[in-house]
Amino acid sequence: MKPPYFLFDIGASHTKIGVSPDGQKVEQTQIYPTPQSFADGLSKLNEKAKGMGDGKYGAAVGGIAGPLNKDKAMVTAAPNIPDWNNKPLAMELGQALGTKVYLENDTALVGLGEAVEGPGKSFNVVGYMTVSTGVNGVLVIDRKIAPNARGYEIGNQIVDFDKTYDSDSNNFEDLVAGSQFQRRFGSPAHEIHDPGVWAEEAKLVSVGLTNLILFWSPEIVIIGGSVSKSIPLDILIENTRTRLTIFAELPLIKNAELGDFAGLWGGLHFAKSLS
């Protein structure tokens, strides 16, 4: 597939879009709230895409929050945008734009972007974790999303099997995600400035981070997502070092660098690999 590419990143809270006219840069970037309705979301994507340049694309590549079906044509279990589940996103957007649409999990493309253009660009084995509205991650090997059967959903790992820490949930996402701060602390994450809360968040995130390192053995782990920006990295690293006793040393642990449009850069790299 040759450029231009239409690039999109449909997150649980916001959608990011852009265009790559030449396969080298991302332009005309925009952010808008993700519509809860699939019909509204599809209509807005189509409208935005046709309004960029001449509206003609060699391919459209993008991510969406949640696991995809076997053919990677639709999301099947997005917890925060349920009306999008099992709707023919790739087919309908492709028909509207007159081009082939390729879907991936949104976190997978963000992680790919950070691995190729961000802190992971000098490494062959890169682990990425996002702590945002939800939690997920991806393994990138040799600048490609590592082969997998059903996608990555690391936020659903069980970290508190008998609910001794939190009587309402036992999975990693429910203990650390931004969507859970109101339940856990009575305020949304962006309104909490208590250092003690964020030290506790770092301690909890270190549990999932330790598991990621044990399972994937990366050279570097990149931490991204809106909530991660408030997590003290030094406390996170120290707690992970305390937990991870089997390895002599930690991999590098770095904050993400590409900002809001990392998923578009990941989509661009993915698009070029289709050629």
Phi and psi in degrees as GROMACS dihedral restraints (atoms count N, CA, C in turn):
[ dihedral_restraints ]
;  ai    aj    ak    al  type     phi  dphi    fc
    3     4     5     6     1  -104.4    20    10
    4     5     6     7     1   150.1    20    10
    6     7     8     9     1   -65.0    20    10
    7     8     9    10     1   165.4    20    10
    9    10    11    12     1   -76.4    20    10
   10    11    12    13     1   153.6    20    10
   12    13    14    15     1  -113.8    20    10
   13    14    15    16     1   138.8    20    10
   15    16    17    18     1   -93.6    20    10
   16    17    18    19     1   126.4    20    10
   18    19    20    21     1  -117.3    20    10
   19    20    21    22     1   136.6    20    10
   21    22    23    24     1  -145.1    20    10
   22    23    24    25     1   154.8    20    10
   24    25    26    27     1  -141.7    20    10
   25    26    27    28     1   100.0    20    10
   27    28    29    30     1   -93.7    20    10
   28    29    30    31     1    97.8    20    10
   30    31    32    33     1   -91.4    20    10
   31    32    33    34     1   173.2    20    10
   33    34    35    36     1   -64.0    20    10
   34    35    36    37     1   -31.6    20    10
   36    37    38    39     1  -108.3    20    10
   37    38    39    40     1   -42.4    20    10
   39    40    41    42     1  -134.7    20    10
   40    41    42    43     1   152.6    20    10
   42    43    44    45     1  -111.6    20    10
   43    44    45    46     1   134.6    20    10
   45    46    47    48     1  -115.5    20    10
   46    47    48    49     1   139.8    20    10
   48    49    50    51     1  -137.0    20    10
   49    50    51    52     1   159.2    20    10
   51    52    53    54     1  -171.0    20    10
   52    53    54    55     1   177.7    20    10
   54    55    56    57     1  -132.1    20    10
   55    56    57    58     1   139.5    20    10
   57    58    59    60     1  -112.1    20    10
   58    59    60    61     1   107.5    20    10
   60    61    62    63     1   -74.0    20    10
   61    62    63    64     1   -24.2    20    10
   63    64    65    66     1  -130.0    20    10
   64    65    66    67     1     3.1    20    10
   66    67    68    69     1    78.3    20    10
   67    68    69    70     1     7.0    20    10
   69    70    71    72     1  -118.9    20    10
   70    71    72    73     1   -32.8    20    10
   72    73    74    75     1  -131.6    20    10
   73    74    75    76     1   161.9    20    10
   75    76    77    78     1  -114.4    20    10
   76    77    78    79     1   125.4    20    10
   78    79    80    81     1  -127.0    20    10
   79    80    81    82     1   171.3    20    10
   81    82    83    84     1    54.4    20    10
   82    83    84    85     1    38.1    20    10
   84    85    86    87     1   -69.2    20    10
   85    86    87    88     1   143.8    20    10
   87    88    89    90     1  -142.7    20    10
   88    89    90    91     1   154.8    20    10
   90    91    92    93     1  -130.6    20    10
   91    92    93    94     1   135.5    20    10
   93    94    95    96     1  -147.8    20    10
   94    95    96    97     1   157.1    20    10
   96    97    98    99     1   -60.8    20    10
   97    98    99   100     1   135.1    20    10
   99   100   101   102     1   -69.1    20    10
  100   101   102   103     1   120.4    20    10
  102   103   104   105     1   -63.1    20    10
  103   104   105   106     1   139.2    20    10
  105   106   107   108     1   -70.0    20    10
  106   107   108   109     1   -30.8    20    10
  108   109   110   111     1   -82.8    20    10
  109   110   111   112     1   131.2    20    10
  111   112   113   114     1   -61.2    20    10
  112   113   114   115     1   -43.9    20    10
  114   115   116   117     1   -60.0    20    10
  115   116   117   118     1   -43.4    20    10
  117   118   119   120     1   -67.2    20    10
  118   119   120   121     1   -40.0    20    10
  120   121   122   123     1   -65.6    20    10
  121   122   123   124     1   -42.3    20    10
  123   124   125   126     1   -64.1    20    10
  124   125   126   127     1   -43.8    20    10
  126   127   128   129     1   -60.9    20    10
  127   128   129   130     1   -42.1    20    10
  129   130   131   132     1   -68.9    20    10
  130   131   132   133     1   -41.7    20    10
  132   133   134   135     1   -58.6    20    10
  133   134   135   136     1   -46.5    20    10
  135   136   137   138     1   -61.5    20    10
  136   137   138   139     1   -45.9    20    10
  138   139   140   141     1   -61.2    20    10
  139   140   141   142     1   -46.1    20    10
  141   142   143   144     1   -64.4    20    10
  142   143   144   145     1   -45.5    20    10
  144   145   146   147     1   -61.6    20    10
  145   146   147   148     1   -43.5    20    10
  147   148   149   150     1   -70.9    20    10
  148   149   150   151     1   -19.0    20    10
  150   151   152   153     1   -86.4    20    10
  151   152   153   154     1    -4.3    20    10
  153   154   155   156     1  -100.2    20    10
  154   155   156   157     1   125.6    20    10
  156   157   158   159     1    58.9    20    10
  157   158   159   160     1  -135.4    20    10
  159   160   161   162     1   -97.1    20    10
  160   161   162   163     1     5.9    20    10
  162   163   164   165     1    73.0    20    10
  163   164   165   166     1    14.4    20    10
  165   166   167   168     1  -114.7    20    10
  166   167   168   169     1   130.3    20    10
  168   169   170   171     1  -132.6    20    10
  169   170   171   172     1   147.9    20    10
  171   172   173   174     1   -73.3    20    10
  172   173   174   175     1   -28.0    20    10
  174   175   176   177     1  -167.7    20    10
  175   176   177   178     1   159.1    20    10
  177   178   179   180     1  -120.2    20    10
  178   179   180   181     1   129.8    20    10
  180   181   182   183     1  -131.3    20    10
  181   182   183   184     1   131.8    20    10
  183   184   185   186     1  -163.4    20    10
  184   185   186   187     1   169.1    20    10
  186   187   188   189     1  -113.2    20    10
  187   188   189   190     1   158.6    20    10
  189   190   191   192     1  -142.8    20    10
  190   191   192   193     1   146.5    20    10
  192   193   194   195     1   -73.9    20    10
  193   194   195   196     1   115.7    20    10
  195   196   197   198     1   128.5    20    10
  196   197   198   199     1   164.9    20    10
  198   199   200   201     1   -71.9    20    10
  199   200   201   202     1   149.4    20    10
  201   202   203   204     1  -103.4    20    10
  202   203   204   205     1   163.2    20    10
  204   205   206   207     1   -73.5    20    10
  205   206   207   208     1   175.1    20    10
  207   208   209   210     1   -57.2    20    10
  208   209   210   211     1   -36.8    20    10
  210   211   212   213     1   -87.2    20    10
  211   212   213   214     1     0.5    20    10
  213   214   215   216     1    53.9    20    10
  214   215   216   217     1    48.2    20    10
  216   217   218   219     1  -113.0    20    10
  217   218   219   220     1   -13.0    20    10
  219   220   221   222     1  -161.3    20    10
  220   221   222   223     1   157.6    20    10
  222   223   224   225     1   -85.7    20    10
  223   224   225   226     1   144.3    20    10
  225   226   227   228     1  -113.0    20    10
  226   227   228   229     1   -22.1    20    10
  228   229   230   231     1  -150.7    20    10
  229   230   231   232     1    52.3    20    10
  231   232   233   234     1   -76.0    20    10
  232   233   234   235     1   113.4    20    10
  234   235   236   237     1   -69.9    20    10
  235   236   237   238     1   -27.0    20    10
  237   238   239   240     1  -101.9    20    10
  238   239   240   241     1   -12.0    20    10
  240   241   242   243     1  -132.9    20    10
  241   242   243   244     1    64.5    20    10
  243   244   245   246     1   -62.4    20    10
  244   245   246   247     1   -25.4    20    10
  246   247   248   249     1   -69.8    20    10
  247   248   249   250     1   -13.7    20    10
  249   250   251   252     1   -82.4    20    10
  250   251   252   253     1   -15.6    20    10
  252   253   254   255     1   -63.3    20    10
  253   254   255   256     1   133.6    20    10
  255   256   257   258     1    60.6    20    10
  256   257   258   259     1    26.5    20    10
  258   259   260   261     1  -103.3    20    10
  259   260   261   262     1   140.8    20    10
  261   262   263   264     1   -75.4    20    10
  262   263   264   265     1    68.7    20    10
  264   265   266   267     1   -60.8    20    10
  265   266   267   268     1   -51.8    20    10
  267   268   269   270     1   -62.0    20    10
  268   269   270   271     1   -43.3    20    10
  270   271   272   273     1   -66.1    20    10
  271   272   273   274     1   -47.9    20    10
  273   274   275   276     1   -72.0    20    10
  274   275   276   277     1   -39.1    20    10
  276   277   278   279     1   -67.5    20    10
  277   278   279   280     1   -38.8    20    10
  279   280   281   282     1   -62.2    20    10
  280   281   282   283     1   -41.4    20    10
  282   283   284   285     1   -65.0    20    10
  283   284   285   286     1   -40.2    20    10
  285   286   287   288     1   -66.7    20    10
  286   287   288   289     1   -37.9    20    10
  288   289   290   291     1   -94.2    20    10
  289   290   291   292     1   -12.7    20    10
  291   292   293   294     1    70.3    20    10
  292   293   294   295     1    34.8    20    10
  294   295   296   297     1  -150.4    20    10
  295   296   297   298     1   169.1    20    10
  297   298   299   300     1   -76.8    20    10
  298   299   300   301     1   137.2    20    10
  300   301   302   303     1  -113.7    20    10
  301   302   303   304     1   130.6    20    10
  303   304   305   306     1  -114.9    20    10
  304   305   306   307     1   127.5    20    10
  306   307   308   309     1  -110.5    20    10
  307   308   309   310     1   146.2    20    10
  309   310   311   312     1  -141.0    20    10
  310   311   312   313     1   166.2    20    10
  312   313   314   315     1   -62.4    20    10
  313   314   315   316     1   140.5    20    10
  315   316   317   318     1   -62.5    20    10
  316   317   318   319     1   -42.1    20    10
  318   319   320   321     1   -64.6    20    10
  319   320   321   322     1   -36.0    20    10
  321   322   323   324     1   -60.5    20    10
  322   323   324   325     1   -41.7    20    10
  324   325   326   327     1   -73.4    20    10
  325   326   327   328     1   -36.5    20    10
  327   328   329   330     1   -61.3    20    10
  328   329   330   331     1   -46.8    20    10
  330   331   332   333     1   -62.6    20    10
  331   332   333   334     1   -38.0    20    10
  333   334   335   336     1   -63.1    20    10
  334   335   336   337     1   -42.0    20    10
  336   337   338   339     1   -60.1    20    10
  337   338   339   340     1   -45.9    20    10
  339   340   341   342     1   -67.3    20    10
  340   341   342   343     1   -31.7    20    10
  342   343   344   345     1   -72.5    20    10
  343   344   345   346     1   -34.5    20    10
  345   346   347   348     1   -93.4    20    10
  346   347   348   349     1   -37.7    20    10
  348   349   350   351     1  -113.4    20    10
  349   350   351   352     1   -10.9    20    10
  351   352   353   354     1  -109.7    20    10
  352   353   354   355     1  -143.7    20    10
  354   355   356   357     1   -63.2    20    10
  355   356   357   358     1   -19.0    20    10
  357   358   359   360     1   -89.5    20    10
  358   359   360   361     1     3.2    20    10
  360   361   362   363     1   -67.2    20    10
  361   362   363   364     1   -16.4    20    10
  363   364   365   366     1   -99.8    20    10
  364   365   366   367     1     9.4    20    10
  366   367   368   369     1  -123.8    20    10
  367   368   369   370     1   153.2    20    10
  369   370   371   372     1   -93.3    20    10
  370   371   372   373     1   -28.9    20    10
  372   373   374   375     1  -122.0    20    10
  373   374   375   376     1   108.2    20    10
  375   376   377   378     1  -122.4    20    10
  376   377   378   379     1   127.1    20    10
  378   379   380   381     1  -101.9    20    10
  379   380   381   382     1   138.9    20    10
  381   382   383   384     1  -128.2    20    10
  382   383   384   385     1   137.7    20    10
  384   385   386   387     1  -131.1    20    10
  385   386   387   388     1   132.0    20    10
  387   388   389   390     1  -107.8    20    10
  388   389   390   391     1   134.6    20    10
  390   391   392   393     1  -120.0    20    10
  391   392   393   394     1   100.8    20    10
  393   394   395   396     1  -138.7    20    10
  394   395   396   397     1  -140.7    20    10
  396   397   398   399     1   -53.0    20    10
  397   398   399   400     1   -42.6    20    10
  399   400   401   402     1  -121.1    20    10
  400   401   402   403     1  -171.2    20    10
  402   403   404   405     1  -133.0    20    10
  403   404   405   406     1   135.4    20    10
  405   406   407   408     1  -161.5    20    10
  406   407   408   409     1  -177.1    20    10
  408   409   410   411     1  -163.7    20    10
  409   410   411   412     1   176.7    20    10
  411   412   413   414     1  -155.1    20    10
  412   413   414   415     1   149.0    20    10
  414   415   416   417     1  -103.7    20    10
  415   416   417   418     1   126.8    20    10
  417   418   419   420     1  -116.8    20    10
  418   419   420   421     1   123.1    20    10
  420   421   422   423     1  -122.3    20    10
  421   422   423   424     1   126.4    20    10
  423   424   425   426     1    51.0    20    10
  424   425   426   427     1    45.5    20    10
  426   427   428   429     1    67.6    20    10
  427   428   429   430     1    23.3    20    10
  429   430   431   432     1  -135.5    20    10
  430   431   432   433     1   146.1    20    10
  432   433   434   435     1   -60.9    20    10
  433   434   435   436     1   126.1    20    10
  435   436   437   438     1   -61.6    20    10
  436   437   438   439     1   140.2    20    10
  438   439   440   441     1   -54.9    20    10
  439   440   441   442     1   142.1    20    10
  441   442   443   444     1  -155.1    20    10
  442   443   444   445     1   159.9    20    10
  444   445   446   447     1   -90.2    20    10
  445   446   447   448     1   -36.9    20    10
  447   448   449   450     1  -133.5    20    10
  448   449   450   451     1    12.7    20    10
  450   451   452   453     1    86.7    20    10
  451   452   453   454     1   174.7    20    10
  453   454   455   456     1  -106.0    20    10
  454   455   456   457     1   134.2    20    10
  456   457   458   459     1  -140.4    20    10
  457   458   459   460     1    63.0    20    10
  459   460   461   462     1   -70.4    20    10
  460   461   462   463     1   -16.9    20    10
  462   463   464   465     1   -65.8    20    10
  463   464   465   466     1   -20.2    20    10
  465   466   467   468     1   -91.6    20    10
  466   467   468   469     1     5.7    20    10
  468   469   470   471     1   -62.8    20    10
  469   470   471   472     1   143.8    20    10
  471   472   473   474     1   -86.0    20    10
  472   473   474   475     1   120.4    20    10
  474   475   476   477     1  -118.3    20    10
  475   476   477   478     1    -8.2    20    10
  477   478   479   480     1  -142.9    20    10
  478   479   480   481     1    71.5    20    10
  480   481   482   483     1   -61.7    20    10
  481   482   483   484     1   -29.2    20    10
  483   484   485   486     1  -107.6    20    10
  484   485   486   487     1    13.7    20    10
  486   487   488   489     1    57.4    20    10
  487   488   489   490     1    40.3    20    10
  489   490   491   492     1   -76.3    20    10
  490   491   492   493     1   -29.1    20    10
  492   493   494   495     1   -83.2    20    10
  493   494   495   496     1   -43.7    20    10
  495   496   497   498     1  -136.0    20    10
  496   497   498   499     1   114.0    20    10
  498   499   500   501     1   -69.1    20    10
  499   500   501   502     1   -13.7    20    10
  501   502   503   504     1   -94.6    20    10
  502   503   504   505     1   -15.6    20    10
  504   505   506   507     1  -160.6    20    10
  505   506   507   508     1   158.8    20    10
  507   508   509   510     1  -129.2    20    10
  508   509   510   511     1     2.8    20    10
  510   511   512   513     1   -97.8    20    10
  511   512   513   514     1   160.2    20    10
  513   514   515   516     1   -60.7    20    10
  514   515   516   517     1   -46.2    20    10
  516   517   518   519     1   -58.2    20    10
  517   518   519   520     1   -44.8    20    10
  519   520   521   522     1   -67.1    20    10
  520   521   522   523     1   -19.2    20    10
  522   523   524   525     1   -90.2    20    10
  523   524   525   526     1   -21.3    20    10
  525   526   527   528     1  -129.6    20    10
  526   527   528   529     1   -13.6    20    10
  528   529   530   531     1   -69.1    20    10
  529   530   531   532     1   152.3    20    10
  531   532   533   534     1   -59.8    20    10
  532   533   534   535     1   -32.3    20    10
  534   535   536   537     1   -65.2    20    10
  535   536   537   538     1   -14.9    20    10
  537   538   539   540     1  -101.0    20    10
  538   539   540   541     1    -5.0    20    10
  540   541   542   543     1   -64.6    20    10
  541   542   543   544     1   -38.0    20    10
  543   544   545   546     1   -60.0    20    10
  544   545   546   547     1   -43.8    20    10
  546   547   548   549     1   -66.5    20    10
  547   548   549   550     1   -42.7    20    10
  549   550   551   552     1   -80.9    20    10
  550   551   552   553     1   -36.4    20    10
  552   553   554   555     1  -123.8    20    10
  553   554   555   556     1    -6.2    20    10
  555   556   557   558     1    84.2    20    10
  556   557   558   559     1     4.5    20    10
  558   559   560   561     1  -146.8    20    10
  559   560   561   562     1   152.4    20    10
  561   562   563   564     1   -66.2    20    10
  562   563   564   565     1   156.8    20    10
  564   565   566   567     1   -56.1    20    10
  565   566   567   568     1   -40.0    20    10
  567   568   569   570     1   -71.8    20    10
  568   569   570   571     1   -10.1    20    10
  570   571   572   573     1   -99.6    20    10
  571   572   573   574     1    -0.3    20    10
  573   574   575   576     1   -99.3    20    10
  574   575   576   577     1   123.8    20    10
  576   577   578   579     1  -124.1    20    10
  577   578   579   580     1     7.5    20    10
  579   580   581   582     1   -72.0    20    10
  580   581   582   583     1   117.7    20    10
  582   583   584   585     1   -58.2    20    10
  583   584   585   586     1   -30.4    20    10
  585   586   587   588     1   -65.5    20    10
  586   587   588   589     1   -38.4    20    10
  588   589   590   591     1   -63.7    20    10
  589   590   591   592     1   -42.7    20    10
  591   592   593   594     1   -75.7    20    10
  592   593   594   595     1   -27.6    20    10
  594   595   596   597     1   -66.6    20    10
  595   596   597   598     1   -40.1    20    10
  597   598   599   600     1   -66.9    20    10
  598   599   600   601     1   -39.1    20    10
  600   601   602   603     1   -61.2    20    10
  601   602   603   604     1   -43.1    20    10
  603   604   605   606     1   -61.1    20    10
  604   605   606   607     1   -40.6    20    10
  606   607   608   609     1   -62.1    20    10
  607   608   609   610     1   -44.2    20    10
  609   610   611   612     1   -68.7    20    10
  610   611   612   613     1   -43.0    20    10
  612   613   614   615     1   -62.2    20    10
  613   614   615   616     1   -30.6    20    10
  615   616   617   618     1   -63.5    20    10
  616   617   618   619     1   -24.9    20    10
  618   619   620   621     1   -65.6    20    10
  619   620   621   622     1   -51.3    20    10
  621   622   623   624     1   -66.2    20    10
  622   623   624   625     1   -35.2    20    10
  624   625   626   627     1   -65.4    20    10
  625   626   627   628     1   -41.5    20    10
  627   628   629   630     1   -60.3    20    10
  628   629   630   631     1   -44.9    20    10
  630   631   632   633     1   -62.3    20    10
  631   632   633   634     1   -42.0    20    10
  633   634   635   636     1   -57.2    20    10
  634   635   636   637     1   -45.4    20    10
  636   637   638   639     1   -66.1    20    10
  637   638   639   640     1   -40.2    20    10
  639   640   641   642     1   -64.9    20    10
  640   641   642   643     1   -39.9    20    10
  642   643   644   645     1   -78.8    20    10
  643   644   645   646     1   -38.6    20    10
  645   646   647   648     1  -106.7    20    10
  646   647   648   649     1   -19.0    20    10
  648   649   650   651     1    48.9    20    10
  649   650   651   652     1    56.0    20    10
  651   652   653   654     1   -80.7    20    10
  652   653   654   655     1   159.2    20    10
  654   655   656   657     1   -77.4    20    10
  655   656   657   658     1   -30.9    20    10
  657   658   659   660     1  -145.2    20    10
  658   659   660   661     1   144.4    20    10
  660   661   662   663     1  -117.2    20    10
  661   662   663   664     1   129.8    20    10
  663   664   665   666     1  -108.5    20    10
  664   665   666   667     1   129.7    20    10
  666   667   668   669     1  -107.0    20    10
  667   668   669   670     1   123.5    20    10
  669   670   671   672     1  -133.6    20    10
  670   671   672   673     1  -173.8    20    10
  672   673   674   675     1   100.8    20    10
  673   674   675   676     1   153.9    20    10
  675   676   677   678     1   -61.1    20    10
  676   677   678   679     1   -39.4    20    10
  678   679   680   681     1   -70.3    20    10
  679   680   681   682     1   -33.3    20    10
  681   682   683   684     1   -60.8    20    10
  682   683   684   685     1   -24.4    20    10
  684   685   686   687     1   -64.0    20    10
  685   686   687   688     1   -22.7    20    10
  687   688   689   690     1   -99.1    20    10
  688   689   690   691     1    -3.8    20    10
  690   691   692   693     1   -83.1    20    10
  691   692   693   694     1   122.3    20    10
  693   694   695   696     1   -66.0    20    10
  694   695   696   697     1   115.8    20    10
  696   697   698   699     1   -63.9    20    10
  697   698   699   700     1   -35.8    20    10
  699   700   701   702     1   -64.5    20    10
  700   701   702   703     1   -39.5    20    10
  702   703   704   705     1   -69.6    20    10
  703   704   705   706     1   -38.5    20    10
  705   706   707   708     1   -61.7    20    10
  706   707   708   709     1   -46.1    20    10
  708   709   710   711     1   -64.8    20    10
  709   710   711   712     1   -43.0    20    10
  711   712   713   714     1   -64.2    20    10
  712   713   714   715     1   -41.8    20    10
  714   715   716   717     1   -66.4    20    10
  715   716   717   718     1   -37.7    20    10
  717   718   719   720     1   -66.8    20    10
  718   719   720   721     1   -41.0    20    10
  720   721   722   723     1   -61.1    20    10
  721   722   723   724     1   -38.4    20    10
  723   724   725   726     1   -66.5    20    10
  724   725   726   727     1   -38.2    20    10
  726   727   728   729     1   -78.4    20    10
  727   728   729   730     1   -34.8    20    10
  729   730   731   732     1   -90.0    20    10
  730   731   732   733     1    83.5    20    10
  732   733   734   735     1   -93.8    20    10
  733   734   735   736     1   -14.6    20    10
  735   736   737   738     1   -77.5    20    10
  736   737   738   739     1   -27.0    20    10
  738   739   740   741     1  -100.3    20    10
  739   740   741   742     1   146.4    20    10
  741   742   743   744     1   -67.8    20    10
  742   743   744   745     1   -30.3    20    10
  744   745   746   747     1  -147.8    20    10
  745   746   747   748     1   156.9    20    10
  747   748   749   750     1   -77.6    20    10
  748   749   750   751     1   153.0    20    10
  750   751   752   753     1   -68.5    20    10
  751   752   753   754     1   167.4    20    10
  753   754   755   756     1   -61.3    20    10
  754   755   756   757     1   142.1    20    10
  756   757   758   759     1  -126.6    20    10
  757   758   759   760     1   115.8    20    10
  759   760   761   762     1  -129.1    20    10
  760   761   762   763     1   152.2    20    10
  762   763   764   765     1   -75.8    20    10
  763   764   765   766     1   149.9    20    10
  765   766   767   768     1   -62.7    20    10
  766   767   768   769     1   155.5    20    10
  768   769   770   771     1  -123.7    20    10
  769   770   771   772     1   -17.3    20    10
  771   772   773   774     1   -86.4    20    10
  772   773   774   775     1    -8.8    20    10
  774   775   776   777     1    73.3    20    10
  775   776   777   778     1  -150.1    20    10
  777   778   779   780     1   -64.2    20    10
  778   779   780   781     1   -23.6    20    10
  780   781   782   783     1  -107.5    20    10
  781   782   783   784     1    21.4    20    10
  783   784   785   786     1   -58.6    20    10
  784   785   786   787     1   -38.0    20    10
  786   787   788   789     1   -65.4    20    10
  787   788   789   790     1   -30.3    20    10
  789   790   791   792     1   -71.2    20    10
  790   791   792   793     1   -38.3    20    10
  792   793   794   795     1   -66.3    20    10
  793   794   795   796     1   -38.7    20    10
  795   796   797   798     1   -64.2    20    10
  796   797   798   799     1   -40.7    20    10
  798   799   800   801     1   -62.9    20    10
  799   800   801   802     1   -38.6    20    10
  801   802   803   804     1   -63.5    20    10
  802   803   804   805     1   -46.2    20    10
  804   805   806   807     1   -61.8    20    10
  805   806   807   808     1   -41.4    20    10
  807   808   809   810     1   -62.2    20    10
  808   809   810   811     1   -43.4    20    10
  810   811   812   813     1   -60.5    20    10
  811   812   813   814     1   -42.8    20    10
  813   814   815   816     1   -66.8    20    10
  814   815   816   817     1   -27.9    20    10
  816   817   818   819     1   -73.5    20    10
  817   818   819   820     1   -13.4    20    10
  819   820   821   822     1   -80.9    20    10
  820   821   822   823     1   -16.6    20    10
